[in-house]
Amino acid sequence: TELKRFIQSDFALVITTIFLAFGCIMLFMMALLFVITFVPYEFVANHRPTTWTFWDMLLPSHFTSTANVKLAGTHKVNELLQNAIQMHQLPPDDDTHEHDGSIDDDDDDESAAAVVHDRRQPVNAIQNFVLNGEHEEQCGGFIWTWKRIFTKELTRKDGIWLHSRLAIGQMGQIISLGLYVTLLSWLGHSLAEDARNARARIIADWRLPDDWERWALNIVPTPSMIYSAFIPGAVIAFISGILLISVYVPSTVSTVLKLRCGLIQTLKNDNFNSYRSSADSTFYNIGGMIYALLGSFVLMFVLFAGLIFLFVWPVTAHFMMLVLSWCLGLCITIGIKTIMLMFCRANFQSAFFRKNPRSANYSALAMECWNIGLGGGVMIGRLTQFLFASAFWIGRIDVQFLDENVSLFGYSFDYTPINYRKEILVHEAHRHPFMERLGAMYLMRLRHGRNFSCDSGAC
């Protein structure tokens, strides 16, 4: 059978060897981690090299991540204190010792200067906050995230905890993508062989008139047609799969940062109770990540491979050329309309106002009548955009494709990203740097009582 021949082929042997080697490496790493769990902490702390080595890969992830989050808490508290000090500093050219000439004694001079300094301190703090209190920094992008991961600043300074379910899901996506590409290659090769055998049987075995034989040969595609559609479709689907896998971590980091700065509202959001009601539903995420990637991979392949096949298949090639000609003519017409719109806007419009009302009215009426004939461009544009956007975004459960307000009779269609955001909120409730620092302070207070801090400092 075809499956048996595929299993015995050299290609299947190479794939099997790769996966066996990967499994052996994972088994070796798991054995080392099992041994390291019995090594005392003091030995690890005293014998660990100062620079990054292979030893870091052998340490348990929770060991290093917890230490880095504690460092992030220290970093954030220090930055908070530095910002407070800067807000309360007087300008360098201020002379706080200036006062009226009614005080001559040196001690009185110092006391008066201190009084002036204290009175001006709140004013200067408010002034410094208004002038220098807000600073914007671009963060959370694709390159920014991966750069801070490799430099370990993401955990040591930002204190962002990448949960283990994300790592497991990403590993499952990588393995699944390799399996999808392998199965797709085997499927394309099998279909090409079946098409070759079918065409050979039509020519050799069937006793058909010449017209019927040509019609039958047009119906059955050639192997080159199948390969010309399968190869580009598989490449595009594979690239989209790589992009989907690579954006999960930056998207998670971006969501964490938006939650912390308030761009994504929590307690003030009317839908926030849906996140708190069933926090245990995070178990959907790993399976969702893997099968969502499968859905996106299949849809991207079907869209691109099917579109290319319709152009090369003799039965539909003529119709597709007519559609392509209509689309090209529509694009040329829309381009001319865009140029005319730019001219009219530059001469007749100024933001929400008209510089030349008569000419603006004429141009608006002409464009409105013209756009009735170009309405097909809107249909083609929206259909194409939503089709390909949904084919890609169906593979992402980390962000919402449909807005929360998109519902029908109270039913929201895009529930899966809610479970992923619950995972982020659960870990933020436990692993936020300030939560780590407050937890350590409260535990120290419980352990040492009044010897750790006073009553006012414990509040």
MOMOKA-V834800 format. One record per residue. N is the residue number from 1. RES is the residue in one small letter. NEAR is the number of other ideal C-beta (glycine too) atoms within 8 Angstrom. D_LAST is the distance of its C-alpha to the last C-alpha in Angstrom with 1 decimal. Layout:
N RES NEAR D_LAST
N RES NEAR D_LAST
This chain:
1 t 4 75.0
2 e 7 72.8
3 l 6 69.7
4 k 7 71.6
5 r 8 73.0
6 f 12 69.5
7 i 7 68.1
8 q 6 71.0
9 s 8 70.8
10 d 5 69.5
11 f 8 66.7
12 a 10 65.2
13 l 8 65.7
14 v 8 63.7
15 i 10 60.8
16 t 8 60.8
17 t 8 60.8
18 i 8 57.8
19 f 9 55.7
20 l 8 56.9
21 a 8 55.8
22 f 8 52.4
23 g 8 52.0
24 c 8 53.1
25 i 8 50.6
26 m 8 47.7
27 l 8 49.0
28 f 8 49.1
29 m 10 45.5
30 m 8 44.3
31 a 8 46.2
32 l 9 44.6
33 l 10 41.1
34 f 7 42.0
35 v 8 43.2
36 i 11 40.2
37 t 7 37.8
38 f 4 39.5
39 v 7 39.0
40 p 5 36.4
41 y 5 33.4
42 e 6 34.4
43 f 8 37.8
44 v 11 36.5
45 a 7 34.2
46 n 6 37.0
47 h 5 39.9
48 r 7 38.5
49 p 5 40.3
50 t 3 38.4
51 t 4 40.1
52 w 3 40.1
53 t 6 42.8
54 f 5 43.8
55 w 8 41.4
56 d 8 38.5
57 m 6 40.2
58 l 9 40.4
59 l 10 36.7
60 p 8 34.9
61 s 8 33.2
62 h 6 29.9
63 f 8 30.0
64 t 10 30.3
65 s 11 28.3
66 t 8 25.2
67 a 8 25.6
68 n 12 26.2
69 v 14 23.2
70 k 12 21.0
71 l 11 23.1
72 a 14 22.4
73 g 13 18.6
74 t 9 19.3
75 h 12 21.8
76 k 11 19.7
77 v 9 16.8
78 n 8 19.7
79 e 8 21.3
80 l 8 18.3
81 l 8 18.2
82 q 8 22.0
83 n 8 22.0
84 a 8 19.7
85 i 8 22.0
86 q 9 25.0
87 m 11 24.0
88 h 9 23.7
89 q 8 26.9
90 l 9 29.9
91 p 6 33.2
92 p 4 35.3
93 d 4 38.2
94 d 7 36.4
95 d 5 37.5
96 t 9 34.8
97 h 6 37.2
98 e 5 39.5
99 h 8 39.8
100 d 4 42.7
101 g 4 45.5
102 s 4 44.9
103 i 9 42.7
104 d 6 44.8
105 d 6 43.0
106 d 5 41.1
107 d 6 38.1
108 d 9 38.0
109 d 12 38.4
110 e 8 35.3
111 s 8 33.3
112 a 10 34.7
113 a 11 33.9
114 a 8 30.2
115 v 8 30.1
116 v 11 31.8
117 h 10 29.4
118 d 7 26.3
119 r 8 28.0
120 r 11 29.0
121 q 10 25.7
122 p 7 24.2
123 v 8 27.7
124 n 12 28.1
125 a 10 24.8
126 i 8 25.9
127 q 8 29.3
128 n 13 28.2
129 f 9 26.1
130 v 6 29.2
131 l 6 31.6
132 n 8 29.8
133 g 7 26.6
134 e 4 28.1
135 h 4 29.9
136 e 4 31.5
137 e 4 32.4
138 q 6 34.6
139 c 6 33.2
140 g 10 33.6
141 g 9 37.4
142 f 8 39.8
143 i 6 40.7
144 w 11 37.2
145 t 14 35.7
146 w 10 38.4
147 k 8 38.4
148 r 12 34.7
149 i 9 35.2
150 f 6 38.0
151 t 6 36.1
152 k 9 33.0
153 e 8 30.9
154 l 12 30.0
155 t 15 27.7
156 r 11 27.0
157 k 10 26.0
158 d 11 25.5
159 g 16 24.0
160 i 9 26.2
161 w 10 27.1
162 l 11 30.7
163 h 9 30.9
164 s 6 33.7
165 r 10 35.3
166 l 12 36.0
167 a 10 37.7
168 i 9 39.8
169 g 13 40.7
170 q 12 41.8
171 m 8 43.9
172 g 11 45.5
173 q 15 46.3
174 i 9 48.0
175 i 8 50.1
176 s 11 50.9
177 l 14 52.0
178 g 10 54.4
179 l 8 55.8
180 y 12 56.2
181 v 10 58.1
182 t 9 60.3
183 l 8 61.2
184 l 12 61.9
185 s 10 64.2
186 w 9 66.0
187 l 8 66.3
188 g 13 67.8
189 h 9 70.3
190 s 10 71.4
191 l 10 71.9
192 a 12 73.9
193 e 10 76.1
194 d 8 76.6
195 a 14 77.6
196 r 10 80.0
197 n 8 81.6
198 a 9 81.9
199 r 11 83.7
200 a 8 86.0
201 r 9 86.9
202 i 13 87.6
203 i 8 90.0
204 a 6 91.7
205 d 4 91.7
206 w 9 91.6
207 r 2 94.9
208 l 8 93.8
209 p 5 95.6
210 d 6 94.5
211 d 6 92.5
212 w 8 90.6
213 e 12 90.0
214 r 8 88.5
215 w 8 86.4
216 a 11 85.1
217 l 10 84.4
218 n 8 82.4
219 i 6 80.3
220 v 10 79.5
221 p 9 77.4
222 t 9 78.3
223 p 10 76.0
224 s 6 75.5
225 m 12 74.2
226 i 14 71.6
227 y 10 70.5
228 s 11 70.3
229 a 13 67.9
230 f 13 66.0
231 i 9 65.3
232 p 11 63.7
233 g 15 61.8
234 a 14 60.4
235 v 8 59.5
236 i 11 57.6
237 a 15 55.9
238 f 11 54.9
239 i 8 53.5
240 s 13 51.5
241 g 15 50.2
242 i 9 49.1
243 l 9 47.4
244 l 14 45.5
245 i 12 44.4
246 s 9 43.3
247 v 10 41.2
248 y 15 38.9
249 v 13 36.5
250 p 14 36.4
251 s 11 36.0
252 t 12 33.0
253 v 14 31.3
254 s 11 32.1
255 t 13 30.6
256 v 11 27.3
257 l 12 27.2
258 k 10 28.2
259 l 13 25.4
260 r 8 22.8
261 c 6 24.2
262 g 6 24.9
263 l 5 28.7
264 i 8 28.6
265 q 7 26.6
266 t 8 24.6
267 l 5 22.9
268 k 5 25.2
269 n 8 28.2
270 d 3 30.3
271 n 7 31.4
272 f 11 28.0
273 n 6 28.2
274 s 7 31.2
275 y 11 29.1
276 r 6 26.7
277 s 6 29.5
278 s 5 31.3
279 a 10 29.3
280 d 5 31.8
281 s 8 34.6
282 t 12 33.9
283 f 6 36.8
284 y 9 39.1
285 n 13 38.2
286 i 11 40.3
287 g 7 43.5
288 g 12 42.9
289 m 14 42.7
290 i 12 45.9
291 y 8 48.0
292 a 13 46.8
293 l 15 48.1
294 l 10 51.4
295 g 10 51.7
296 s 17 51.2
297 f 15 53.6
298 v 9 56.3
299 l 11 56.0
300 m 14 56.2
301 f 13 59.1
302 v 9 60.9
303 l 11 60.5
304 f 12 61.7
305 a 13 64.2
306 g 10 65.6
307 l 8 66.0
308 i 12 67.8
309 f 13 70.0
310 l 10 71.1
311 f 11 72.3
312 v 10 74.3
313 w 10 75.6
314 p 5 79.1
315 v 6 78.6
316 t 9 75.8
317 a 11 76.3
318 h 6 78.4
319 f 7 76.0
320 m 10 73.0
321 m 9 74.9
322 l 8 75.6
323 v 8 71.9
324 l 9 71.0
325 s 8 73.7
326 w 8 72.3
327 c 9 68.7
328 l 8 70.0
329 g 8 72.0
330 l 12 69.0
331 c 9 66.8
332 i 8 69.5
333 t 10 69.7
334 i 10 66.0
335 g 8 66.0
336 i 8 68.7
337 k 12 66.8
338 t 8 63.7
339 i 8 65.7
340 m 9 67.2
341 l 9 63.8
342 m 8 62.6
343 f 8 65.7
344 c 13 65.3
345 r 8 61.6
346 a 6 62.3
347 n 9 65.2
348 f 10 64.5
349 q 11 60.7
350 s 5 57.8
351 a 4 54.4
352 f 2 54.6
353 f 6 57.8
354 r 9 61.5
355 k 8 63.4
356 n 8 66.7
357 p 6 66.5
358 r 6 70.0
359 s 10 69.7
360 a 13 66.2
361 n 9 67.5
362 y 8 70.4
363 s 10 68.3
364 a 8 65.8
365 l 8 68.7
366 a 8 70.3
367 m 12 67.1
368 e 8 66.5
369 c 7 70.0
370 w 9 69.8
371 n 9 66.5
372 i 7 68.2
373 g 5 70.3
374 l 12 67.3
375 g 8 65.1
376 g 7 65.9
377 g 11 63.8
378 v 8 60.7
379 m 8 61.5
380 i 10 62.0
381 g 8 59.0
382 r 8 56.5
383 l 8 58.1
384 t 8 58.0
385 q 8 54.4
386 f 8 53.0
387 l 9 55.1
388 f 9 54.1
389 a 9 50.5
390 s 10 50.2
391 a 11 52.1
392 f 13 49.5
393 w 10 46.3
394 i 11 47.2
395 g 12 46.3
396 r 15 42.7
397 i 10 40.2
398 d 9 37.2
399 v 8 37.8
400 q 7 39.2
401 f 10 42.9
402 l 7 43.0
403 d 5 40.5
404 e 7 38.3
405 n 4 40.4
406 v 8 43.6
407 s 9 44.4
408 l 5 47.3
409 f 4 47.0
410 g 5 43.3
411 y 6 43.9
412 s 9 42.2
413 f 8 44.4
414 d 9 42.0
415 y 7 39.6
416 t 10 39.5
417 p 13 37.1
418 i 9 34.5
419 n 14 34.4
420 y 13 34.1
421 r 10 31.1
422 k 13 29.5
423 e 13 29.8
424 i 13 28.0
425 l 12 25.1
426 v 10 24.8
427 h 10 24.6
428 e 13 22.2
429 a 7 19.8
430 h 7 20.1
431 r 9 21.2
432 h 10 19.4
433 p 12 18.5
434 f 8 14.9
435 m 11 14.7
436 e 13 16.3
437 r 12 13.9
438 l 8 10.7
439 g 8 12.8
440 a 9 13.9
441 m 10 10.6
442 y 8 9.7
443 l 8 13.3
444 m 9 13.3
445 r 11 10.6
446 l 6 12.9
447 r 7 15.9
448 h 7 15.4
449 g 7 13.0
450 r 7 12.5
451 n 4 15.0
452 f 9 12.7
453 s 7 9.9
454 c 6 9.0
455 d 6 6.7
456 s 5 5.5
457 g 6 5.5
458 a 9 3.8
459 c 4 0.0
